[in-house]
Amino acid sequence: MADINDGPPQGVGLYDHANGTVRMGPVSDPQAVVDAADAVRAVAGLSVIDASMMPTPPSDVPAPTVMALAEKLSRDLCPSNCRQST
């Protein structure tokens, strides 16, 4: 039986979700890659949602937050009449 003072077993490591690597900001910010509408600068028609745009990590896993942001972006980009019912 392992003792708590033995430390973690071999092969156990930490995993960090990258965030804060893509700066969001106004046109006047030369370091900003995307604007407040999630549009990528210098690439017409491309919008993106990703955990890298979050300046700080959420308190839990980032996937649900990213999915919620993506759902909001899809609603903002596509009016209700362009969605197909299933």
C-alpha beads as a LAMMPS data file, in Angstrom:
LAMMPS data file: protein, C-alpha beads

86 atoms
85 bonds

1 atom types
1 bond types

-500.0 500.0 xlo xhi
-500.0 500.0 ylo yhi
-500.0 500.0 zlo zhi

Masses

1 110.0

Atoms # bond

1 1 1 0.000 0.000 0.000
2 1 1 1.322 3.427 -0.962
3 1 1 2.047 6.004 1.675
4 1 1 0.841 9.586 1.152
5 1 1 4.420 10.782 1.584
6 1 1 5.590 8.660 -1.388
7 1 1 4.424 11.329 -3.852
8 1 1 2.654 10.780 -7.163
9 1 1 3.294 7.587 -9.116
10 1 1 5.556 7.628 -12.178
11 1 1 3.871 8.965 -15.299
12 1 1 1.532 11.367 -13.535
13 1 1 1.874 14.933 -14.677
14 1 1 0.068 18.236 -14.844
15 1 1 -1.945 19.404 -17.799
16 1 1 -2.643 23.071 -18.336
17 1 1 -5.216 24.500 -20.727
18 1 1 -3.652 27.297 -22.734
19 1 1 -5.404 30.597 -22.286
20 1 1 -4.547 34.239 -22.637
21 1 1 -2.354 33.624 -25.690
22 1 1 -4.577 35.426 -28.213
23 1 1 -5.191 39.027 -27.313
24 1 1 -8.632 40.552 -27.849
25 1 1 -8.889 44.301 -28.171
26 1 1 -9.822 47.396 -30.138
27 1 1 -8.399 48.297 -33.541
28 1 1 -6.085 50.750 -31.790
29 1 1 -4.323 47.851 -29.996
30 1 1 -1.612 46.544 -32.350
31 1 1 -1.172 43.411 -30.210
32 1 1 -4.835 42.366 -30.475
33 1 1 -5.510 39.443 -32.804
34 1 1 -9.314 39.449 -32.520
35 1 1 -11.855 42.159 -31.847
36 1 1 -14.785 42.195 -29.408
37 1 1 -16.982 40.475 -32.026
38 1 1 -14.478 37.578 -32.209
39 1 1 -13.435 38.535 -35.741
40 1 1 -9.840 37.719 -36.623
41 1 1 -7.908 40.755 -37.789
42 1 1 -6.600 40.728 -41.365
43 1 1 -8.694 37.660 -42.305
44 1 1 -12.001 38.815 -43.748
45 1 1 -14.994 36.726 -42.748
46 1 1 -13.194 34.618 -40.132
47 1 1 -14.398 34.565 -36.539
48 1 1 -13.028 32.306 -33.849
49 1 1 -13.838 31.136 -30.341
50 1 1 -11.110 29.437 -28.376
51 1 1 -9.872 29.174 -24.799
52 1 1 -6.765 31.089 -25.851
53 1 1 -8.910 34.251 -26.004
54 1 1 -9.790 34.041 -22.297
55 1 1 -7.464 36.348 -20.356
56 1 1 -7.731 34.126 -17.264
57 1 1 -8.748 30.483 -17.002
58 1 1 -12.257 29.625 -15.841
59 1 1 -12.498 28.126 -12.366
60 1 1 -13.315 24.702 -13.848
61 1 1 -12.452 22.922 -17.105
62 1 1 -12.679 25.397 -20.014
63 1 1 -14.688 23.224 -22.433
64 1 1 -18.193 24.249 -21.224
65 1 1 -17.214 27.918 -21.269
66 1 1 -15.799 27.640 -24.791
67 1 1 -18.941 25.816 -25.953
68 1 1 -21.174 28.530 -24.477
69 1 1 -19.120 31.249 -26.174
70 1 1 -19.242 29.357 -29.480
71 1 1 -23.031 29.026 -29.214
72 1 1 -23.337 32.767 -28.604
73 1 1 -21.079 33.555 -31.562
74 1 1 -23.082 31.247 -33.826
75 1 1 -26.291 33.025 -32.804
76 1 1 -24.684 36.430 -33.380
77 1 1 -23.393 35.451 -36.827
78 1 1 -26.458 33.603 -38.062
79 1 1 -29.914 35.134 -37.834
80 1 1 -32.699 32.785 -36.764
81 1 1 -33.918 32.298 -40.328
82 1 1 -30.636 30.760 -41.512
83 1 1 -30.774 27.850 -39.035
84 1 1 -32.241 24.611 -40.276
85 1 1 -34.644 22.775 -38.010
86 1 1 -33.942 19.099 -37.386

Bonds

1 1 1 2
2 1 2 3
3 1 3 4
4 1 4 5
5 1 5 6
6 1 6 7
7 1 7 8
8 1 8 9
9 1 9 10
10 1 10 11
11 1 11 12
12 1 12 13
13 1 13 14
14 1 14 15
15 1 15 16
16 1 16 17
17 1 17 18
18 1 18 19
19 1 19 20
20 1 20 21
21 1 21 22
22 1 22 23
23 1 23 24
24 1 24 25
25 1 25 26
26 1 26 27
27 1 27 28
28 1 28 29
29 1 29 30
30 1 30 31
31 1 31 32
32 1 32 33
33 1 33 34
34 1 34 35
35 1 35 36
36 1 36 37
37 1 37 38
38 1 38 39
39 1 39 40
40 1 40 41
41 1 41 42
42 1 42 43
43 1 43 44
44 1 44 45
45 1 45 46
46 1 46 47
47 1 47 48
48 1 48 49
49 1 49 50
50 1 50 51
51 1 51 52
52 1 52 53
53 1 53 54
54 1 54 55
55 1 55 56
56 1 56 57
57 1 57 58
58 1 58 59
59 1 59 60
60 1 60 61
61 1 61 62
62 1 62 63
63 1 63 64
64 1 64 65
65 1 65 66
66 1 66 67
67 1 67 68
68 1 68 69
69 1 69 70
70 1 70 71
71 1 71 72
72 1 72 73
73 1 73 74
74 1 74 75
75 1 75 76
76 1 76 77
77 1 77 78
78 1 78 79
79 1 79 80
80 1 80 81
81 1 81 82
82 1 82 83
83 1 83 84
84 1 84 85
85 1 85 86
